[in-house]
Amino acid sequence: MQVLDLECDVLVLGGGMGGCAAALAAARMGYWVCLTEENPWLGGQCTSQGVSALDEHRYIETFGGTASYTEFRRLIRAYYQDNYHLSPEARATVHLNPGAGWVSRLCFEPKAGLGALLHLLIPYAETGRLQLYYHARAIAAQVEGDRIVSVSANQPEYERLLRFHPTYVLDATELGDLLPLVGIPYLSGAESQAQTGEPHARQDGPAPQLVQSFTMPFVVDYRPGEDHTIAKPPDYEYNRDHQPYTLTLRYGTRDLTYKVFEPVAELPGAFWTYRRLLAHHLFAPGQFEGDLAMINWSGNDYKGGNLIDATPAEQARLIEAAKNLSLGLLYWLQTEVPRDDGQGQGYPGLRLRRDVLGTADGLSQYPYIRESRRIQARRTVREQDVSAEFQPGARAEFFVDSVGLGLYPIDIHGVPGDTAATGPTKPFQIPLGSLIPEQLTNLLPACKNLGVTHMTNGCYRLHPVERNIGESAGMLAAFCLASQQPPAAVFTTPTLLRDFQRELLQQGIPLYWYEDLPAGHPAWAAAQFLGLTGIWPGDPEHLRFEPETRATAEEIQRVCRRAGMEVPAEPLSRGELARRVAATRFGLPA
């Protein structure tokens, strides 16, 4: 086998949402980056894992995502706007949702997400600053003292071993695969109350095997009058009865049942439109034959085993079982689901689309992973830091070391024996300390493997948050290369932290929650920075800054006093005051 030695400033292992963002950020800052991916497609959750219906929050169209993530979303919409004729309804829509799925503001075919990612990355690949290595999986690492000096990745399709010699290593693999290779302690599964102090954590000790379920999504269309029933998969009867396969879900204390195609009162929509990726009525006649629906439902959440720390043979067995579970759900929908009109069972016209996910069997290239190994970090985000039950104000726990934002409920797809609580959160931050391991000075997490718990992983694992984690990790590596300071020093040194946060803001990464300050607003960065420094903290009861409102004399005096500035004589709007103070005190562009 050929051995190829490669030197780089930043090695990013894993080309999912976080990994692509990390590689893009470091290359954008001028550094040489190597990016590996074990699948044929980059993109992780939104491409190779099949979940191209973005799990986001209610502010995402104007606030709460990085500039890079916003551009990624714009490119997805542009793919449909530039290549297809839209219906009048779609042309009149401010924020096009090609699938009109009710779970997400942006549902699309995986190929559109892949194209958007490549559009962002290819310019850096063309210059050689970014080198992409597909079908590559890390298998070994060499550590000397407190640094990783090399990482070896197997690339069997090319019959070669890639041996990287990086300055910084970012683990963006879906399961945190680098952590056991470098020999440092890590966490997985559910912690105990004694470990985290979380009110709803386990009382009887940790359970590392209780990792959230994974899923093998698939995509179908519907051809009425045709029969596309697949062969009955192995273990069908067992899976049907024990999963079970059902359209009835529990909401609080009530069981409510969806219909396949028709909406039901008290429910947000039909099963078909839940994660629909393509709604043909949004396009001119003749553009598409029908809808495409991606099936990622409770019925195909695999709960029979944990991929983390399993042998390759055991992982293969579990993935095969998960595939049979998903195919069984499809077979049940084709043959046994109650029809909407109450006349009979099954929709044999549901056709498995083997051309959408880039696989021969029609299932995702890689499991949809919800939880990975987690680093032992300098700061760990706990349930009580983000849960609405324990955070009475408008925002979650304030982290002065914020490097990003997120908002999503604690959403645990539990397995038997898991007691983790689900529920709403307040808008939260990503603390820098959660990206810094207690061991090793040149390792950074860039996916779901940061310093969170089993519980808070449930709200930090979603598309925009994972992308923000990766982007901030890539920016941190670049900042440390430029300043010749280790990540831990950035965390513990206030001046370095402020310099780094200023760079994050300049790259369009939000750090403080204001719902009425979109990224393009002139006061956007200034208001966020003043909130972080405590010079002008946000109102604890709401998320608005109200930049166009005239600042009161008391506000002007208080803010200028805290900033060590003279009080201006002329009246100022709140936005103008924030910009002036941030420019004078911290050098932010006015």
ZIKA-V310091 format. One record per residue. N is the residue number from 1. RES is the residue in one letter. PSI is psi in degrees with one decimal (999 if undefined). NEAR is the number of other ideal C-beta (glycine too) atoms within 8 Angstrom. Layout:
BEGIN
N:RES:PSI:NEAR
N:RES:PSI:NEAR
END
This chain:
BEGIN
1:M:134.6:5
2:Q:139.2:7
3:V:123.5:7
4:L:115.1:8
5:D:130.3:6
6:L:129.4:10
7:E:144.0:7
8:C:162.0:13
9:D:-44.5:11
10:V:125.8:20
11:L:123.6:13
12:V:115.6:17
13:L:113.5:15
14:G:119.5:17
15:G:39.4:15
16:G:-158.3:17
17:M:-49.0:14
18:G:-42.5:17
19:G:-43.5:21
20:C:-40.9:18
21:A:-40.3:18
22:A:-46.2:18
23:A:-43.2:16
24:L:-43.4:15
25:A:-46.2:17
26:A:-41.0:16
27:A:-38.9:14
28:R:-31.4:8
29:M:3.3:11
30:G:13.5:6
31:Y:159.8:12
32:W:125.1:9
33:V:135.9:16
34:C:133.2:14
35:L:124.0:13
36:T:151.5:16
37:E:132.6:15
38:E:-9.5:9
39:N:168.3:11
40:P:-24.6:7
41:W:142.7:11
42:L:162.1:16
43:G:-21.1:15
44:G:-119.6:18
45:Q:-43.2:11
46:C:1.6:12
47:T:-80.6:15
48:S:-23.5:16
49:Q:-3.5:16
50:G:-5.3:17
51:V:71.1:13
52:S:41.8:14
53:A:102.3:16
54:L:130.8:12
55:D:103.4:9
56:E:-169.4:12
57:H:173.6:10
58:R:-15.4:4
59:Y:-1.0:9
60:I:-28.3:11
61:E:-21.8:5
62:T:-20.4:6
63:F:154.9:12
64:G:6.6:12
65:G:156.2:12
66:T:161.7:15
67:A:-36.7:9
68:S:-40.7:14
69:Y:-39.1:13
70:T:-40.5:11
71:E:-38.7:9
72:F:-45.2:13
73:R:-39.7:12
74:R:-41.2:8
75:L:-36.0:12
76:I:-46.9:14
77:R:-39.0:12
78:A:-31.6:8
79:Y:-44.6:12
80:Y:-38.3:14
81:Q:-32.9:9
82:D:-23.7:5
83:N:-7.8:5
84:Y:158.4:8
85:H:119.8:5
86:L:155.7:12
87:S:162.1:9
88:P:-38.1:6
89:E:-44.9:8
90:A:-38.6:10
91:R:-30.1:7
92:A:-7.3:5
93:T:129.8:8
94:V:-44.9:2
95:H:95.4:8
96:L:131.0:10
97:N:95.7:12
98:P:-29.8:16
99:G:-13.0:15
100:A:34.1:11
101:G:140.9:13
102:W:-8.7:8
103:V:-12.8:9
104:S:149.9:13
105:R:-11.1:8
106:L:104.9:13
107:C:137.9:17
108:F:166.4:15
109:E:143.3:11
110:P:-34.5:17
111:K:-30.0:8
112:A:-39.0:13
113:G:-40.6:15
114:L:-43.4:12
115:G:-38.9:10
116:A:-42.9:13
117:L:-44.4:13
118:L:-36.9:9
119:H:-38.2:8
120:L:-35.5:13
121:L:-34.3:15
122:I:-38.0:8
123:P:-35.4:7
124:Y:-30.9:12
125:A:-36.4:11
126:E:-31.3:6
127:T:-9.7:7
128:G:-5.3:6
129:R:-28.5:10
130:L:126.6:14
131:Q:127.0:10
132:L:135.4:10
133:Y:105.7:12
134:Y:162.0:10
135:H:35.3:12
136:A:130.7:12
137:R:130.4:9
138:A:133.6:14
139:I:-13.5:7
140:A:158.2:7
141:A:147.8:12
142:Q:127.1:8
143:V:133.0:10
144:E:117.2:5
145:G:-121.6:4
146:D:23.4:5
147:R:146.5:9
148:I:123.3:13
149:V:-23.6:7
150:S:153.6:9
151:V:131.3:16
152:S:134.2:12
153:A:133.7:14
154:N:134.8:9
155:Q:75.7:12
156:P:-31.9:6
157:E:-23.4:6
158:Y:5.3:7
159:E:49.6:7
160:R:159.8:9
161:L:127.0:11
162:L:122.7:13
163:R:106.2:11
164:F:142.3:13
165:H:83.5:9
166:P:162.8:14
167:T:-42.3:8
168:Y:145.6:13
169:V:125.1:14
170:L:119.7:18
171:D:103.2:16
172:A:21.4:16
173:T:154.4:14
174:E:-26.0:13
175:L:11.5:9
176:G:44.8:17
177:D:-22.4:14
178:L:-27.5:14
179:L:-47.1:12
180:P:-25.8:9
181:L:-28.6:11
182:V:-2.6:11
183:G:27.5:5
184:I:155.1:11
185:P:146.9:5
186:Y:170.0:12
187:L:150.6:11
188:S:158.3:13
189:G:-156.3:13
190:A:131.3:14
191:E:172.5:12
192:S:165.1:12
193:Q:-36.0:10
194:A:-30.1:4
195:Q:-42.7:8
196:T:-19.3:12
197:G:11.5:7
198:E:132.0:12
199:P:-32.7:9
200:H:13.1:8
201:A:170.5:18
202:R:140.9:11
203:Q:-15.6:5
204:D:34.8:4
205:G:163.8:6
206:P:157.6:9
207:A:83.2:10
208:P:-17.2:10
209:Q:-13.5:6
210:L:69.7:12
211:V:145.2:12
212:Q:150.9:12
213:S:156.1:10
214:F:166.9:12
215:T:147.3:12
216:M:89.2:16
217:P:161.5:16
218:F:166.3:16
219:V:138.0:15
220:V:156.1:13
221:D:-179.4:12
222:Y:125.0:13
223:R:86.5:10
224:P:139.3:5
225:G:-6.8:4
226:E:160.2:8
227:D:109.5:5
228:H:27.2:11
229:T:128.3:8
230:I:167.1:10
231:A:142.5:3
232:K:122.9:5
233:P:163.2:10
234:P:147.7:4
235:D:22.8:10
236:Y:-52.2:12
237:E:-41.0:6
238:Y:-47.4:7
239:N:-41.2:13
240:R:-41.3:12
241:D:-29.0:7
242:H:-23.0:6
243:Q:-51.2:13
244:P:171.7:7
245:Y:118.8:11
246:T:155.0:8
247:L:9.1:10
248:T:123.8:8
249:L:153.1:10
250:R:129.1:8
251:Y:101.6:6
252:G:-114.9:4
253:T:8.3:3
254:R:143.2:6
255:D:122.4:7
256:L:142.1:11
257:T:125.3:8
258:Y:157.2:12
259:K:163.4:11
260:V:-52.8:13
261:F:-22.0:8
262:E:139.9:7
263:P:155.2:7
264:V:137.1:10
265:A:142.9:4
266:E:-3.2:4
267:L:152.2:8
268:P:-14.3:4
269:G:-173.0:7
270:A:160.4:12
271:F:-40.4:10
272:W:-37.7:10
273:T:2.4:11
274:Y:-58.9:13
275:R:46.4:14
276:R:130.1:16
277:L:-25.1:17
278:L:121.0:12
279:A:108.1:11
280:H:-20.7:10
281:H:-12.3:7
282:L:0.5:11
283:F:157.1:12
284:A:151.4:8
285:P:138.4:3
286:G:-8.9:3
287:Q:-42.2:8
288:F:147.9:7
289:E:-29.5:4
290:G:-172.0:8
291:D:162.2:12
292:L:127.6:14
293:A:131.1:14
294:M:131.7:15
295:I:106.0:14
296:N:91.4:11
297:W:167.2:9
298:S:-27.1:7
299:G:-21.8:11
300:N:22.2:15
301:D:115.7:10
302:Y:122.2:14
303:K:13.5:7
304:G:7.7:6
305:G:165.9:9
306:N:125.0:11
307:L:-25.1:12
308:I:131.8:12
309:D:12.9:5
310:A:150.9:10
311:T:158.9:5
312:P:-38.6:6
313:A:-40.9:6
314:E:-39.0:9
315:Q:-43.7:10
316:A:-40.1:8
317:R:-43.2:9
318:L:-40.9:14
319:I:-38.9:11
320:E:-40.4:8
321:A:-38.4:12
322:A:-35.3:15
323:K:-43.4:11
324:N:-34.7:13
325:L:-44.1:15
326:S:-44.0:15
327:L:-32.0:12
328:G:-39.0:15
329:L:-41.8:15
330:L:-45.3:14
331:Y:-39.1:13
332:W:-41.3:13
333:L:-32.9:14
334:Q:-26.7:12
335:T:-26.1:10
336:E:-16.1:8
337:V:137.7:12
338:P:131.1:6
339:R:152.5:11
340:D:-34.1:8
341:D:1.6:4
342:G:5.0:5
343:Q:86.5:4
344:G:-168.8:4
345:Q:145.9:7
346:G:150.7:11
347:Y:85.9:10
348:P:-15.1:10
349:G:-5.3:11
350:L:119.7:13
351:R:125.5:10
352:L:121.3:11
353:R:100.2:12
354:R:-2.0:9
355:D:-3.7:3
356:V:-37.0:12
357:L:5.5:15
358:G:28.1:8
359:T:155.3:9
360:A:-32.0:4
361:D:-3.0:6
362:G:-2.7:11
363:L:165.3:12
364:S:153.5:13
365:Q:-28.8:11
366:Y:149.7:11
367:P:145.2:13
368:Y:109.1:14
369:I:128.3:12
370:R:-21.2:11
371:E:139.5:10
372:S:-177.1:13
373:R:155.0:13
374:R:141.1:17
375:I:155.5:16
376:Q:106.8:11
377:A:164.9:15
378:R:-29.0:10
379:R:131.2:12
380:T:128.3:9
381:V:127.1:13
382:R:166.1:12
383:E:-48.0:16
384:Q:-13.6:11
385:D:-25.5:12
386:V:-23.1:15
387:S:135.4:14
388:A:-25.4:8
389:E:-27.7:6
390:F:-0.4:8
391:Q:99.9:14
392:P:-20.6:2
393:G:-169.9:7
394:A:-28.2:11
395:R:163.8:12
396:A:-175.4:11
397:E:132.3:9
398:F:129.0:6
399:F:114.1:11
400:V:-21.6:7
401:D:30.1:10
402:S:135.7:14
403:V:15.8:16
404:G:179.6:16
405:L:162.4:14
406:G:161.9:16
407:L:116.9:11
408:Y:148.5:11
409:P:156.1:9
410:I:108.8:16
411:D:98.4:8
412:I:116.4:12
413:H:84.1:7
414:G:164.9:10
415:V:166.2:10
416:P:129.8:5
417:G:-11.7:6
418:D:134.9:10
419:T:8.7:8
420:A:141.0:14
421:A:145.0:11
422:T:165.1:8
423:G:170.8:9
424:P:156.2:7
425:T:169.1:15
426:K:157.0:13
427:P:126.2:13
428:F:168.0:15
429:Q:161.3:15
430:I:108.0:18
431:P:141.9:13
432:L:-38.1:17
433:G:-25.0:12
434:S:-10.5:14
435:L:0.6:17
436:I:112.9:14
437:P:153.6:12
438:E:-25.0:7
439:Q:154.2:8
440:L:128.6:11
441:T:-11.3:8
442:N:24.2:11
443:L:132.9:16
444:L:139.6:15
445:P:145.3:18
446:A:24.4:17
447:C:-126.3:20
448:K:11.6:17
449:N:22.7:14
450:L:-174.3:14
451:G:75.3:16
452:V:170.9:11
453:T:174.6:15
454:H:-39.1:15
455:M:-52.2:16
456:T:-17.2:14
457:N:-31.0:14
458:G:-14.9:15
459:C:-7.3:15
460:Y:0.7:15
461:R:-0.6:10
462:L:165.5:11
463:H:-58.9:12
464:P:-31.2:15
465:V:-43.9:14
466:E:-40.3:17
467:R:-40.2:17
468:N:-41.8:17
469:I:-49.3:19
470:G:-43.3:19
471:E:-42.9:18
472:S:-34.8:16
473:A:-42.4:17
474:G:-40.7:19
475:M:-37.6:17
476:L:-43.1:15
477:A:-43.7:17
478:A:-41.8:14
479:F:-42.1:13
480:C:-36.5:13
481:L:-40.6:12
482:A:-39.0:7
483:S:-11.5:9
484:Q:38.3:5
485:Q:142.7:8
486:P:158.5:8
487:P:-37.9:11
488:A:-33.8:9
489:A:-35.3:9
490:V:-37.5:16
491:F:-37.6:12
492:T:-11.5:5
493:T:111.4:9
494:P:-39.3:5
495:T:-40.6:6
496:L:-41.0:11
497:L:-45.9:13
498:R:-39.6:10
499:D:-42.0:10
500:F:-44.3:14
501:Q:-34.9:13
502:R:-40.3:12
503:E:-39.2:10
504:L:-45.2:13
505:L:-39.4:14
506:Q:-25.2:7
507:Q:7.6:13
508:G:28.5:10
509:I:112.4:14
510:P:146.9:15
511:L:-12.4:14
512:Y:140.1:13
513:W:115.0:12
514:Y:111.3:13
515:E:-21.6:9
516:D:15.5:9
517:L:85.0:12
518:P:162.0:7
519:A:-28.2:9
520:G:-4.0:4
521:H:139.4:9
522:P:-27.3:6
523:A:6.8:14
524:W:-59.3:12
525:A:-40.0:11
526:A:-47.2:14
527:A:-40.2:16
528:Q:-43.0:14
529:F:-38.7:16
530:L:-32.7:13
531:G:-41.8:12
532:L:-39.5:11
533:T:-11.3:8
534:G:0.9:7
535:I:-37.4:10
536:W:73.3:10
537:P:150.3:6
538:G:156.1:12
539:D:126.1:6
540:P:-13.9:7
541:E:-14.9:5
542:H:169.9:5
543:L:8.5:10
544:R:143.9:8
545:F:-30.5:12
546:E:63.2:7
547:P:-25.1:14
548:E:-10.0:6
549:T:140.5:7
550:R:132.0:7
551:A:138.2:12
552:T:160.8:6
553:A:-37.6:5
554:E:-40.4:6
555:E:-45.7:10
556:I:-46.5:13
557:Q:-44.0:9
558:R:-46.6:8
559:V:-45.0:14
560:C:-36.4:12
561:R:-45.4:8
562:R:-31.2:9
563:A:-7.0:10
564:G:36.7:5
565:M:159.5:8
566:E:147.2:4
567:V:123.0:8
568:P:149.5:9
569:A:-32.5:3
570:E:153.6:4
571:P:146.3:4
572:L:147.6:11
573:S:163.7:10
574:R:-40.4:15
575:G:-43.5:14
576:E:-39.9:10
577:L:-44.9:14
578:A:-44.0:15
579:R:-41.6:13
580:R:-44.0:11
581:V:-44.6:16
582:A:-35.5:14
583:A:-43.0:12
584:T:-43.3:8
585:R:-35.0:10
586:F:0.7:10
587:G:16.8:5
588:L:144.4:12
589:P:133.7:4
590:A:999:6
END
